[in-house]
Amino acid sequence: MDLLVFRRDTSLPTVKTCDYTIDARTLYQRVTADLIRLSTDLQPLIGRGGEVSEIPGLASWAVDWHGVRDDSRQSTVNFWEHRRRWHGLGYTADRGLCGVGQGLKVEDDQILCLHGLQIDRICVVEGRSNGACVEDYGSAGSMFLTSGGRWGKLITQFQEQYPGQLPENWMSAFLGLITGKLVPQDPNHGDGIDDWMKNIVRPQALFITESGRFGLGPRNIQPGQEVWTLGGSRFPVVLSRRADDEGFTFAGECFVYGVMRGEAVEGRSGEQREIKLY
């Protein structure tokens, strides 16, 4: 934030330049909220890959500008790769929801008040570590060879735990997700396979939801977490429900086959509700 000191033409709505009396937690939360206001969407939340801040009490949605120093806890996701797909692939998972363009509501500098709609709940998640794996290198074909067995075990696990829940087109959904073709009505839409698998599949974990949807999300996501669409987010997101049921924490954005063009919201926009993100 020291860069703002040298730019008189640069300012944020709630952050004063050269205010060294404010603590880092409050500063980072205010800056992130202001970036949301300036972008009029939730783009400032993406590209962190589930990375959890080391700053005590920092809101889950706030950007930790200091960064995580523990290598074992650092995300494997590349922000710029997610940003490129945010802008370049025409995804509109939140189509039909109230966004943040008309004014962002923030309580106590810590709670974002957003409109959202729950899509599903995560049931099973591919086991991944943040360390480099053999499948982290090579072509798309080699990744299929090294990861196919693990993906197959995950699908089998889901079928055993939730018999009859996979849709008839589950193979098309799975292959569409892995190859970057996430829009059922437009099967040619999306990234090239090699680019998608290298930059989106490789750094993340495959998951399957209660209704048999296939998705990719941060490697540290867990069964029981929920998949939502939030107004202002072109991607669906993974949220954790707080123990007191008084809101949610942000785990990261995700890619889910068949919901990236607002399909999950269609006909349900009246069910959206305000949620609090801590």
HUQUI-V710107 format. One record per residue. N is the residue number from 1. RES is the residue in three letters. SS is DSSP state (H for helix, E for strand, - for the rest). Layout:
N;RES;SS / N;RES;SS
This chain:
1;MET;- / 2;ASP;H / 3;LEU;H / 4;LEU;H / 5;VAL;H / 6;PHE;H / 7;ARG;- / 8;ARG;- / 9;ASP;- / 10;THR;- / 11;SER;- / 12;LEU;E / 13;PRO;- / 14;THR;- / 15;VAL;E / 16;LYS;- / 17;THR;- / 18;CYS;- / 19;ASP;- / 20;TYR;- / 21;THR;- / 22;ILE;- / 23;ASP;- / 24;ALA;H / 25;ARG;H / 26;THR;H / 27;LEU;H / 28;TYR;H / 29;GLN;H / 30;ARG;H / 31;VAL;H / 32;THR;H / 33;ALA;H / 34;ASP;H / 35;LEU;H / 36;ILE;H / 37;ARG;H / 38;LEU;H / 39;SER;H / 40;THR;- / 41;ASP;- / 42;LEU;- / 43;GLN;H / 44;PRO;H / 45;LEU;H / 46;ILE;- / 47;GLY;- / 48;ARG;- / 49;GLY;- / 50;GLY;- / 51;GLU;- / 52;VAL;- / 53;SER;- / 54;GLU;- / 55;ILE;- / 56;PRO;- / 57;GLY;- / 58;LEU;- / 59;ALA;- / 60;SER;- / 61;TRP;- / 62;ALA;- / 63;VAL;- / 64;ASP;- / 65;TRP;- / 66;HIS;- / 67;GLY;- / 68;VAL;- / 69;ARG;- / 70;ASP;- / 71;ASP;H / 72;SER;H / 73;ARG;H / 74;GLN;- / 75;SER;- / 76;THR;- / 77;VAL;- / 78;ASN;- / 79;PHE;H / 80;TRP;H / 81;GLU;H / 82;HIS;H / 83;ARG;H / 84;ARG;H / 85;ARG;H / 86;TRP;H / 87;HIS;H / 88;GLY;H / 89;LEU;- / 90;GLY;- / 91;TYR;- / 92;THR;- / 93;ALA;- / 94;ASP;- / 95;ARG;- / 96;GLY;- / 97;LEU;- / 98;CYS;- / 99;GLY;- / 100;VAL;- / 101;GLY;- / 102;GLN;- / 103;GLY;- / 104;LEU;- / 105;LYS;E / 106;VAL;E / 107;GLU;E / 108;ASP;- / 109;ASP;- / 110;GLN;- / 111;ILE;E / 112;LEU;E / 113;CYS;E / 114;LEU;E / 115;HIS;E / 116;GLY;E / 117;LEU;E / 118;GLN;E / 119;ILE;E / 120;ASP;E / 121;ARG;E / 122;ILE;E / 123;CYS;E / 124;VAL;E / 125;VAL;E / 126;GLU;- / 127;GLY;- / 128;ARG;- / 129;SER;- / 130;ASN;- / 131;GLY;- / 132;ALA;- / 133;CYS;- / 134;VAL;H / 135;GLU;H / 136;ASP;H / 137;TYR;- / 138;GLY;- / 139;SER;- / 140;ALA;H / 141;GLY;H / 142;SER;H / 143;MET;H / 144;PHE;H / 145;LEU;H / 146;THR;H / 147;SER;H / 148;GLY;H / 149;GLY;H / 150;ARG;H / 151;TRP;H / 152;GLY;H / 153;LYS;H / 154;LEU;H / 155;ILE;H / 156;THR;H / 157;GLN;H / 158;PHE;H / 159;GLN;H / 160;GLU;H / 161;GLN;H / 162;TYR;- / 163;PRO;- / 164;GLY;- / 165;GLN;- / 166;LEU;- / 167;PRO;- / 168;GLU;- / 169;ASN;- / 170;TRP;H / 171;MET;H / 172;SER;H / 173;ALA;H / 174;PHE;H / 175;LEU;H / 176;GLY;H / 177;LEU;H / 178;ILE;H / 179;THR;H / 180;GLY;- / 181;LYS;- / 182;LEU;- / 183;VAL;- / 184;PRO;- / 185;GLN;- / 186;ASP;- / 187;PRO;- / 188;ASN;- / 189;HIS;- / 190;GLY;- / 191;ASP;- / 192;GLY;- / 193;ILE;H / 194;ASP;H / 195;ASP;H / 196;TRP;H / 197;MET;H / 198;LYS;H / 199;ASN;H / 200;ILE;H / 201;VAL;H / 202;ARG;- / 203;PRO;- / 204;GLN;- / 205;ALA;E / 206;LEU;E / 207;PHE;E / 208;ILE;E / 209;THR;E / 210;GLU;- / 211;SER;- / 212;GLY;- / 213;ARG;- / 214;PHE;E / 215;GLY;E / 216;LEU;E / 217;GLY;E / 218;PRO;- / 219;ARG;- / 220;ASN;- / 221;ILE;- / 222;GLN;- / 223;PRO;- / 224;GLY;- / 225;GLN;- / 226;GLU;E / 227;VAL;E / 228;TRP;E / 229;THR;E / 230;LEU;E / 231;GLY;- / 232;GLY;- / 233;SER;- / 234;ARG;- / 235;PHE;- / 236;PRO;E / 237;VAL;E / 238;VAL;E / 239;LEU;E / 240;SER;E / 241;ARG;E / 242;ARG;- / 243;ALA;- / 244;ASP;- / 245;ASP;- / 246;GLU;- / 247;GLY;- / 248;PHE;E / 249;THR;E / 250;PHE;E / 251;ALA;E / 252;GLY;E / 253;GLU;E / 254;CYS;E / 255;PHE;E / 256;VAL;E / 257;TYR;- / 258;GLY;- / 259;VAL;- / 260;MET;- / 261;ARG;- / 262;GLY;- / 263;GLU;- / 264;ALA;- / 265;VAL;- / 266;GLU;- / 267;GLY;- / 268;ARG;- / 269;SER;H / 270;GLY;H / 271;GLU;H / 272;GLN;- / 273;ARG;E / 274;GLU;E / 275;ILE;E / 276;LYS;E / 277;LEU;E / 278;TYR;-
